[in-house]
Structure formats: structure tokens, C-alpha cells
């Protein structure tokens, strides 16, 4: 006799509805796990809403915590979202009741991952979260299971489709951030309040989970240095193109001698890299490790069906008895990461200055960098935009852009040299600084 | 008390040596599976060879079958290679003795996969083969576990690093196949007898395994239509470039209305596709499915360390109790695929003709295609190479290249039209035909 795995789905948004349809559609394939998978209970805020789902024979719960505790439910699928409130209470209740949990909730895991992993372990059940990072890309399974033989040195990726869509359009069509954001909102790729996506917080949550899996540390969302894409201009994208780069919002987790760096920021990546090819709402993750060197996964990072794919894979693993600790190792082994301060980050930098167009400024800028032992790989000056107002010496009196690409330097040195240039009165506007990530 | 998983390694080439070193290096991490993993026995042809390995305390077997049957071995790691002979006897002996097997042997699985999966199932042990396809890329785990919610429509990839290295260099440096092959041999990327790689047979074996996992059919190596890269010329690569394509040796498995297509051939892929960016010895696999649409994995496809990474991941899964049937479903459910004949393959084609330079030939060629309802997307003629000998009508009397790109047409129609052109006496040389794979 086949055993049954009875699911309680908490949260019936786009993802929840896709999960229910996928389980119905893939019933025969899923039964090969050795269990019949069936949705027996659901919970959502608004019962009256028509979701186009056949919920006959499925018990409705107004309270997701009651669903989690119900005797009709063997496994709770949490798709409510948010780091606190109903989602957290539901997951806690399920784990306390000895029920495995499948969740897509990045905020919850980034902020409370360690406590929840401990609770799961205490009850001897699994807490699966493939859908919490990069939608349908199975990066959690790959980090947790497929790289057992590898020591990982860096994980980085495009983890937010909204930002990648905006940057792609800005680049391809020469549009401003504001114009592309408006389009993204019209197409449903961005929320009415886009802050969470465009300022990098969504990426930071996902990165905190990847860091934990890659380096065996407890998720540490507060340790992520975060910078969004709202200050990127079409000029930066043009300059990047000329210099052989593209600009992507990356989440980067890296083991350095100073500790674990976790940073989210607009990043110049070489045009020839796999990650630079990723355009639109697609996500991508690259994992650097000792044996494999570079492994890149590219796929849909959001959307009901793609996210449901990850949720259903977790459910199938559970039904087949393939389990693993939430973050790849026992919760007791998850120590907080030694945080590497951003000031100590070392890398190449793209610096776009707006300098006053007068004698001695370029020399002064170069001197200020040399004083901090920052070496320049290239300098780019474009006067074309102010040419119309130039005098016969080629000077316009208007601020002109000056772009510098540095070899590896520390964030602290870069900041100090820019402060010095500002004190010198060289800068007409605050500088634009974009980090370069090399392969 | 921690249980021990005692490994017997049959085959001590580059991969075997890397596996032994990796297990030593990653001992602590691997013990998190709940078991201590230890190599207790090895077997290879030449005991006297210095492999730079510490084999103290490890039992040596001259006969790998004896190793498989040894009471000191819980799990057999088969790294001998080859579809028949010692490798097959070793795996059979291990499974018959009720021991799980981890193997990197694509030829063995492509030809005897079904029988071996049955033997594993009869003994209730697992037969794991991540390393058999695309080296360190965990494509087998992804197909088998991560896509449980998806119906797969197509899998295609660059599965042979030797061929991709040769094509990349031909493209980037304008060299001939022969020159690049020689370099690949000097660098150790190609064997002294390169036939198996460059004529597509290695790719075909790997594809047969992917087909089985993607479509739930028994591996059917004999059902793969195979064509290698030795006939590709620098001119084809230049033409591809002009037309917005790159040429890659792809293995493609596709569900069509006529059955399952399995084909290995040089393929024009759009330059903008993720797979087109993959240069050198790197491998890549793209999986098209209903929920995820497109998922691409890119990584090292060969080499001791990368292949060992896949072997060790299989061992870790085994130690952690995470098992799955070899081809993703019970062996009884694996039916032979309904083979789609290559003649019925429908797609776009690049056709490079060498035509006699006389009036009416272009019109005749176009007519022969129109008769079979083949529509042309573009026609490209370059006379530059024969310009020196042209008369004032622009004719040289020399054969001139004529390149045609077709919209979707069947292989049968293309072949029939080319036969007709040959009968007409239009062709100075046999035509070059390269299939186009669109995203």
C-alpha cells in the first residue's frame, strides 16, 4: 500500500496556486517517490477570492497556525512570506508539531534561519527552502549536496530579476533608471513600492542563505553590506560598455583573509563572463570552488511556475526520503560568520568623477590616488558632451566626466582618496563608485 | 558511534587518484553525512606505478571483481571505463553482492544501463552515475531530483570538451580542424586516436544517459544519430559568425510528435544564447521544461578534480542515505524510447554549397528548394575569394560558395533537394549541411 503525504499549503498567491496545479498535473510522476502526494488543507487571507483552483475536498483554514497543527496535514508548505508574523508562527508551529516544512520565504530564513534549523533538528524533521533563492534554479540543492567534495571560495549571482530587467533595458535602450522602473512596474516585474528590490534588500536576504550553505555559517542577514541600483546612470552603462564590462546587481559572498564578505552592489562584470550574458528577469549564480573552479547556473528567478518547481522538488525529495539539514550541516555546527568589514574589501573599482574643467585637476586626481597606492588600469575622458561650449583651449568651464578604472585596492583607500579630492575642490558632484568583480 | 562507509576504488587513473585525495582532504566535511568515509581497497592494472598517493593500510587487488566481492568493501567506485570487460564485470559483481556502485562510466551505462539498473534494484542498492555526464556539472542530480515538478521537452548540451576546444580555437583564430586537433593532442585535451571524441561518440553516450533521465526511457545509445566535427571548415565558422551564430557540437534529446529524437551533430546556435558563450573545454547543458522553461548549467566537463567532485557527491549522498533510482524511476518503468527517425527531424538548416559559377545556377538551386517547400531565410554569396580571376561579367569559372539558411524543414526534404541539385550538375563539391538549433 502506498503511503500518502498530506500537504497543508499556507498562502495562496501566485506561487501557492501554481504549486497546487503542479501537484495535480504531475501526480503520476510524483508518485514515483514512493508516496502519493495530496493537498489536504489550505489557508489564505481571503477565502472569497476566485483563484481558479479546484479546492473540493480540501479543508480551508483561516488561521495558518491551525493548519500547521491540523491532524490532516503531514507537511506544511509556507508561502505566506515575510520575516515575522503569520509566516514565522506557522513554520514554528509546524516544526514544534514534528512536521517537516517546505518554504519559499527568504526573509524568514535570512533572519531566523538558525533558530528554525535548530527547531527542525530538535523535532527530527526537515526544513527545505529551495524556492527561497533564485526561484527555479536548484542552487540550494547544488550547494548542499552536489559540492560535497569542494571547498567553496566565492558565490555570486544575479538574484533579483527586477533589477536585472531594469539594468538590461537601461543598457540596451539607453534609458534612465526611472523610465525603466516605470516599465517594470507596468509589466508587473516591480512592486508599487520598489525599494525592497531596487535597493538590494531582496538580494541581501537570498545572499545570506547562500553564504550559510557555502561556508557553513549561520545566516547573517545583518552582516550584508547593501547598495542598490537607483544611482546607476545611462552614462555608467555606456562607459562600462566601452571598457568591456556590463553592470549587474550582484550578491557576492566571499571567503577572505579578513573573514566572510557579504556584499550586494552594482558590479562591473567582464562582458565575456557567463553572468554578463544574463539579461532581463533571468537569474544566475556562479560558485567558485577548489575542485570545480567555476560552476554557473542560469534560469528563471521568479514567477509562480518557476518558484513552484522548486517547492515541488523539495516536496518530492521529502516524499522519497531524501533529506538534508536546512543549511547543509547540523544547526549546532553553524557558527556566526566572522564578518569582513567592507572597508577592507579589496578589488578593482570603476570611479566616475565629475570634475571642474580647469588646469591641474587631472594631475591632482591622479596624485590623490597615488598617495594611497591606488594603481590605475585606465583613464577615460569624454569631452564630446560639452564640446559645444568649449573655448579654443578645449575648456568649457562646465564639469566634465572623468572615469578611472583601478587595479585591486581597498575600499578604505578608495574612499580616503575621494574624500581628499572633494576637499581639494576638484569634484563638481559626488563621485560614482562601482566595484569590479573579476572571474 | 559513527558508522563507516568503506570504499573500494576500481581504477586508479587521474580520476581515481583525485577521488582518493579529495576524500582525504574533505574528511571532516564528509563526516557530516553521518558516516566516516574511508578508502579500504583499490585495484588497477599496474601496481608498480607511482601515483603519488598514500595507499598505506589500503588493500590492493589485482582483480577488480575480487575487490567488488571483498568483505572489506561496502561500496564500489568503478573508474575503469569501457562498456565491456573489467568495468562491466566489476559493477555486476558489486550489485550481485548487494553493494551500491558509484561509477563515472558513460559507455557502460549508455549500453547496459537498463540491465544494471535492474540488477541494482533487485539487490536494493543504488547505482549512482553523476560523473558519467558533463564531468563536474551536477546535471544528473538536477534532472533526477530538482525537476520533479517539470515535464521536460528538450535537453541539449556541449558534452565534449575536446570538440568545444577545437571549435573555439577554429573560430577565434581562423585555424583548420586538423591544426586545432594537433594542438589539443599536444595539450592533453585529445587522445592519440581522437575518433571517439571528434566523431561524436563520446557525446552520444552521455546524451543517451540524459535522454533516459529526461524522458523516463531506457538508455538507448544505438538510437542516437551521430555526426562529428571533422568536416567543419574555417569558412563555415566565418559564415556562422556573419549570420549571428556559433557552431557547437551539441547532443540534443527532444520529445517530438514522431517520438524521441536523439542526435549529435555540429549545430549553429544563436550567438546570444547562453550555450554559445561556452568556449574551450567547458561543458554546458540546457534543459527546457514546462514550468522552468530554460535552465542552463555551465562548468568543467572533464579533468580529474571535476570528475572526482561528481564521484564524491554521489558517495556523500549514499552516506547520507539520499538515494534515487539510477535513471530517476524504477527500472521496470523504463521502456525503450520510441525513436524518431532523423529523416523526420524538422528544423532550420545552414547549407553551404560550392556551385559552378555560371548563369542559372542560383535560380536552379532556389527552384530545387522551392519544389520541396523549403523556405529560405537568407542567401549569402561571397565572391571575394575568387575575385582575382573574375572576368568583366564577374564570373571566374571557379566554384563559388553559396550559403543558404532555411526556415524549418524536414531532413528528408533537405536531402532530397540536395540530391536533385547534384543530379542537375550544379554542385562542384558535396554540400555542407549544419543544423540550426533555436532557443
Boltz contact constraints between the chains, C-beta under 6 A:
constraints:
  - contact:
      token1: [A, 22]
      token2: [B, 149]
      max_distance: 6.0
  - contact:
      token1: [A, 26]
      token2: [B, 149]
      max_distance: 6.0
  - contact:
      token1: [A, 32]
      token2: [B, 329]
      max_distance: 6.0
  - contact:
      token1: [A, 136]
      token2: [B, 292]
      max_distance: 6.0
  - contact:
      token1: [A, 138]
      token2: [B, 142]
      max_distance: 6.0
  - contact:
      token1: [A, 138]
      token2: [B, 146]
      max_distance: 6.0
  - contact:
      token1: [A, 141]
      token2: [B, 146]
      max_distance: 6.0
  - contact:
      token1: [A, 142]
      token2: [B, 138]
      max_distance: 6.0
  - contact:
      token1: [A, 146]
      token2: [B, 138]
      max_distance: 6.0
  - contact:
      token1: [A, 146]
      token2: [B, 141]
      max_distance: 6.0
  - contact:
      token1: [A, 146]
      token2: [B, 313]
      max_distance: 6.0
  - contact:
      token1: [A, 148]
      token2: [B, 312]
      max_distance: 6.0
  - contact:
      token1: [A, 148]
      token2: [B, 313]
      max_distance: 6.0
  - contact:
      token1: [A, 148]
      token2: [B, 316]
      max_distance: 6.0
  - contact:
      token1: [A, 149]
      token2: [B, 22]
      max_distance: 6.0
  - contact:
      token1: [A, 149]
      token2: [B, 26]
      max_distance: 6.0
  - contact:
      token1: [A, 149]
      token2: [B, 309]
      max_distance: 6.0
  - contact:
      token1: [A, 149]
      token2: [B, 312]
      max_distance: 6.0
  - contact:
      token1: [A, 150]
      token2: [B, 309]
      max_distance: 6.0
  - contact:
      token1: [A, 274]
      token2: [B, 277]
      max_distance: 6.0
  - contact:
      token1: [A, 274]
      token2: [B, 298]
      max_distance: 6.0
  - contact:
      token1: [A, 277]
      token2: [B, 274]
      max_distance: 6.0
  - contact:
      token1: [A, 277]
      token2: [B, 277]
      max_distance: 6.0
  - contact:
      token1: [A, 291]
      token2: [B, 305]
      max_distance: 6.0
  - contact:
      token1: [A, 291]
      token2: [B, 309]
      max_distance: 6.0
  - contact:
      token1: [A, 292]
      token2: [B, 136]
      max_distance: 6.0
  - contact:
      token1: [A, 292]
      token2: [B, 299]
      max_distance: 6.0
  - contact:
      token1: [A, 292]
      token2: [B, 300]
      max_distance: 6.0
  - contact:
      token1: [A, 292]
      token2: [B, 306]
      max_distance: 6.0
  - contact:
      token1: [A, 292]
      token2: [B, 309]
      max_distance: 6.0
  - contact:
      token1: [A, 295]
      token2: [B, 299]
      max_distance: 6.0
  - contact:
      token1: [A, 296]
      token2: [B, 298]
      max_distance: 6.0
  - contact:
      token1: [A, 297]
      token2: [B, 297]
      max_distance: 6.0
  - contact:
      token1: [A, 298]
      token2: [B, 274]
      max_distance: 6.0
  - contact:
      token1: [A, 298]
      token2: [B, 296]
      max_distance: 6.0
  - contact:
      token1: [A, 299]
      token2: [B, 292]
      max_distance: 6.0
  - contact:
      token1: [A, 299]
      token2: [B, 295]
      max_distance: 6.0
  - contact:
      token1: [A, 300]
      token2: [B, 292]
      max_distance: 6.0
  - contact:
      token1: [A, 305]
      token2: [B, 291]
      max_distance: 6.0
  - contact:
      token1: [A, 306]
      token2: [B, 292]
      max_distance: 6.0
  - contact:
      token1: [A, 309]
      token2: [B, 149]
      max_distance: 6.0
  - contact:
      token1: [A, 309]
      token2: [B, 150]
      max_distance: 6.0
  - contact:
      token1: [A, 309]
      token2: [B, 291]
      max_distance: 6.0
  - contact:
      token1: [A, 309]
      token2: [B, 292]
      max_distance: 6.0
  - contact:
      token1: [A, 312]
      token2: [B, 148]
      max_distance: 6.0
  - contact:
      token1: [A, 312]
      token2: [B, 149]
      max_distance: 6.0
  - contact:
      token1: [A, 313]
      token2: [B, 146]
      max_distance: 6.0
  - contact:
      token1: [A, 313]
      token2: [B, 148]
      max_distance: 6.0
  - contact:
      token1: [A, 316]
      token2: [B, 148]
      max_distance: 6.0
  - contact:
      token1: [A, 322]
      token2: [B, 322]
      max_distance: 6.0
  - contact:
      token1: [A, 329]
      token2: [B, 32]
      max_distance: 6.0
